[in-house]
Amino acid sequence: MEKIEHSTIAANGITIHVASVGSGPAVLLLHGFPELWYSWRHQLLFLASKGYRAIAPDLRGFGDSDAPPSPSSYTPLHIVGDLVALLDHLGIDLVFLVGHDWGAMMAWHFCLLRPDRVKALVNLSVHFMPRNPAMSPLDGMRLLLGDDFYVCRFQEPGAAEADFGSVDTATMMKKFLTMRDPRPPIIPNGFRSLETPQALPPWLTEEDIDYFAAKFAKTGFTGGFNYYRAIGRTWELTAPWTGSKIKVPAKFIVGDLDMVYHLPDAKEYIHGGGFKEDVPLLEEVVVIEGAAHFINQEKPDEISSLIYDFIKKF
């Protein structure tokens, strides 16, 4: 990782840690939970080798970026505000946007709020989820999946932190990053009950685990949990965008073992026409066989090539 440069930038009232490499058209890569800029380590170097300026921040609440304490500070209006301020600081008007997990959710919202700043979008794992004006997402999850669904379990401050803190941070990262069960996680006994892998998969090294674990051991997981705890507030604040379409060229990539792909009605929405209706410039949906949730790390070469093959057209 010696080619990757690191900086800390003041933007939108917080400090943001940014990893970047290369020069040329800018690609902004947004990580998910429980992750960091480091999740894009392979894509950063690949895109730089193809003539792009690859930029991966630690989103607010993660890693070496600031973590405001209140969950109300983690809505897409805050996160997109951070990213727009970051681009302004870097002197970048237009960007290729790539997101995974919560980063994908924030990328969808970025395109809703500031499509004028986005050339094209590649999102991984989490498809667009149009706002339902009749029911908040949390109410919907509780209705369909129950209070033991992991998103619902994360709502109570302190409870999820205790769950994740019940084992050492490296063990928890191994448990989380190597989950292969595509069923939505409904775990009455908490994430401590997840099986720890006997051996790491080939795409994940002890060095990788050590990097993640060192950062989360220092910061804890509350910043990440606050994204989940802001879901209700996000639903309230985004009412003006009900029915809005994503009006940027887009590509979506998901693993066939990804639990998000197996949520109720997800496949029907993605492949049945609803997705294309809400994202009219959606050019392609790619389903990667044998890949689970952390697809950009599990299949780094394939994902890097799919990103490049799409953005090079613009």
Backbone hydrogen bonds, N-H to C=O, Kabsch-Sander energy under -0.5 kcal/mol:
donor,donor_aa,acceptor,acceptor_aa,energy
4,I,1,M,-1.3
5,E,20,S,-3.1
7,S,18,V,-2.1
9,I,16,I,-2.7
11,A,9,I,-0.6
11,A,14,I,-3.0
14,I,11,A,-1.8
16,I,9,I,-3.0
18,V,7,S,-2.9
19,A,56,A,-2.1
20,S,5,E,-2.5
21,V,54,A,-1.9
27,V,53,R,-2.6
28,L,96,F,-3.2
29,L,27,V,-0.6
29,L,55,I,-3.0
30,L,98,V,-2.8
31,H,29,L,-0.5
35,E,32,G,-1.5
39,S,36,L,-1.8
40,W,37,W,-2.4
41,R,38,Y,-2.0
44,L,40,W,-2.9
45,L,41,R,-1.3
46,F,42,H,-2.1
47,L,43,Q,-2.8
48,A,44,L,-1.9
49,S,45,L,-1.8
50,K,46,F,-0.9
50,K,47,L,-0.6
51,G,48,A,-1.5
52,Y,47,L,-1.9
53,R,25,P,-2.6
54,A,21,V,-2.4
54,A,52,Y,-0.8
55,I,27,V,-2.9
56,A,19,A,-3.3
58,D,17,H,-2.5
59,L,57,P,-0.7
61,G,66,D,-2.6
62,F,59,L,-2.1
65,S,62,F,-2.1
66,D,15,T,-2.7
73,S,70,S,-1.9
74,Y,71,P,-1.5
78,H,75,T,-0.8
79,I,75,T,-2.2
80,V,76,P,-3.1
81,G,77,L,-1.2
82,D,78,H,-2.3
83,L,79,I,-2.2
84,V,80,V,-2.8
85,A,81,G,-2.2
86,L,82,D,-2.3
87,L,83,L,-2.6
88,D,84,V,-2.6
89,H,85,A,-2.4
90,L,86,L,-2.0
91,G,87,L,-0.6
91,G,88,D,-1.0
92,I,87,L,-2.8
93,D,91,G,-0.6
95,V,117,R,-1.8
96,F,26,A,-2.7
97,L,120,A,-2.6
98,V,28,L,-2.7
99,G,122,V,-1.8
100,H,30,L,-1.7
101,D,124,L,-1.3
103,G,100,H,-2.1
104,A,101,D,-0.7
105,M,101,D,-2.0
106,M,102,W,-2.5
107,A,103,G,-1.9
108,W,104,A,-2.7
109,H,105,M,-2.0
110,F,106,M,-2.6
111,C,107,A,-2.2
112,L,108,W,-1.5
113,L,109,H,-2.9
114,R,110,F,-3.3
117,R,114,R,-2.1
118,V,115,P,-1.4
119,K,95,V,-2.5
120,A,95,V,-0.6
121,L,249,P,-2.7
122,V,97,L,-2.6
123,N,251,K,-2.5
124,L,99,G,-2.8
125,S,253,I,-2.6
126,V,124,L,-2.2
127,H,125,S,-0.7
135,M,132,N,-1.0
140,G,136,S,-2.1
141,M,137,P,-2.6
142,R,138,L,-2.6
143,L,139,D,-2.1
144,L,140,G,-2.4
145,L,141,M,-3.4
146,G,141,M,-0.8
146,G,142,R,-1.0
149,F,146,G,-1.5
150,Y,185,P,-1.9
152,C,149,F,-0.8
153,R,149,F,-2.2
154,F,150,Y,-1.7
155,Q,152,C,-1.3
156,E,153,R,-0.6
159,A,156,E,-1.3
160,A,156,E,-1.0
162,A,158,G,-2.0
163,D,159,A,-2.0
164,F,160,A,-2.9
165,G,161,E,-1.9
166,S,163,D,-1.2
167,V,164,F,-0.8
172,M,168,D,-2.2
173,M,169,T,-2.4
174,K,170,A,-2.2
175,K,171,T,-2.4
176,F,172,M,-2.6
177,L,173,M,-2.7
178,T,174,K,-1.2
179,M,176,F,-1.2
186,I,184,P,-0.8
187,I,148,D,-1.2
187,I,185,P,-0.6
190,G,187,I,-2.1
193,S,190,G,-1.7
194,L,191,F,-1.5
204,L,201,P,-1.8
209,I,205,T,-2.3
210,D,206,E,-2.6
211,Y,207,E,-2.0
212,F,208,D,-2.3
213,A,209,I,-3.2
214,A,210,D,-2.4
215,K,211,Y,-1.7
216,F,212,F,-2.5
217,A,213,A,-2.6
218,K,214,A,-1.1
219,T,215,K,-2.2
220,G,216,F,-2.7
225,F,221,F,-2.5
226,N,222,T,-2.1
227,Y,224,G,-1.3
228,Y,224,G,-0.7
228,Y,225,F,-0.6
229,R,225,F,-2.1
230,A,226,N,-0.9
231,I,228,Y,-1.4
234,T,230,A,-2.9
235,W,231,I,-2.2
236,E,232,G,-1.7
237,L,233,R,-2.5
238,T,234,T,-2.1
239,A,236,E,-1.1
241,W,238,T,-1.8
242,T,239,A,-1.8
244,S,241,W,-2.4
246,I,278,D,-2.4
247,K,245,K,-0.7
250,A,281,L,-1.8
251,K,121,L,-1.7
252,F,284,E,-2.4
253,I,123,N,-2.4
254,V,286,V,-2.5
256,D,288,I,-2.5
257,L,291,A,-2.7
258,D,255,G,-1.6
261,Y,258,D,-0.5
262,H,258,D,-0.7
262,H,259,M,-0.6
263,L,260,V,-1.3
266,A,263,L,-2.1
269,Y,265,D,-2.1
270,I,266,A,-2.9
271,H,267,K,-2.7
272,G,268,E,-1.5
275,F,269,Y,-2.1
277,E,273,G,-1.8
278,D,274,G,-2.0
279,V,275,F,-2.2
281,L,246,I,-0.7
282,L,279,V,-2.4
283,E,250,A,-3.1
283,E,281,L,-0.5
284,E,250,A,-0.8
286,V,252,F,-2.9
288,I,254,V,-2.7
288,I,286,V,-0.6
289,E,287,V,-0.6
291,A,288,I,-1.2
295,I,293,H,-1.9
297,Q,294,F,-1.3
298,E,294,F,-2.4
299,K,295,I,-2.6
303,I,299,K,-2.7
304,S,300,P,-2.5
305,S,301,D,-2.1
306,L,302,E,-2.2
307,I,303,I,-2.4
308,Y,304,S,-2.5
309,D,305,S,-2.9
310,F,306,L,-1.1
311,I,307,I,-2.5
312,K,308,Y,-2.2
313,K,310,F,-1.3
314,F,311,I,-1.8
